[in-house]
Amino acid sequence: MRKITASQIALFSAMASGALLLAIVGAWVAADWIELGALKGVVLVALAIGLFVVSAIAVFRLFLRLMPLEVGELRPGSLGEFSAQIYILFLLMIFNSLIRTHLVPIPLMRLVYVALGAKLGADTYSAGALLDPPLTTIGRNSIVGHDAVVFAHIIEGNRFELSPVRIGDDVTIGAHAVVMPGVEIGDGAVVSVGAVVTKGSRIGPGEIWGGVPARRLGLREDYPPAGTA
């Protein structure tokens, strides 16, 4: 992994501090009209944490709008690397705990992923972890199974690369499966439980993949659905 520089840490710290300040101010303002007796302190702490998450997401999205992520291998010292390193800091220091927890209900996690930049179609949910929401696109009626992992960054020694993942409609990613960077999965495909889909794999529509590393096992008999072209 490349060294995170002092300037990257300083900028991230300033943005995180700004989000924290907004959360504290919000909780302080709310303290004047919250009347819950002995529970007031607990409610204010919970409110401050919630406001911090919301503020951090807003700051994160603003940062990505001003300094968009650069897809592909990132040159050392480049602006793309600078943006990606701060992006990684946001994920590691703030959002990773939120993404990896099982305390947030799955329907609410959909909202979190969308807020973080994931493109999710209607009726698509993840019970696993989308580690790179801004680089993840999933179509309609798809499911990422329990404790499956989808990620779009490559860190191998000094190599640092961002490669988006694209998943189609009606796709099933089995529990504990791993989908690596640059993978494209066609409509109606199935990735079996525990499969590891390696970098850059292309899974066709209706295909079933499984194993470690994952390979094509066959086609769904019920795909495409009757009456479709």
Secondary structure, DSSP 4 states (H G I P E B T S, - for coil): -PPPPHHHHHHHHHHHHHHHHHHHHHHHHHTTT---GGGHHHHHHHHHHHHHHHHHHHHHHHHHHHSPPPPEEPPTTSHHHHHHHHHHHHIIIIIHHHHH-SSS-HHHHHHHHHHTT-EE-TT-EESSEES-GGGEEE-TT-EE-TT-EE--EEEETTEEEE--EEE-TT-EE-TT-EE-TT-EE-TT-EE-TT-EE-TT-EE-TTEEEETTTTEEEEE-TT-SPTT--
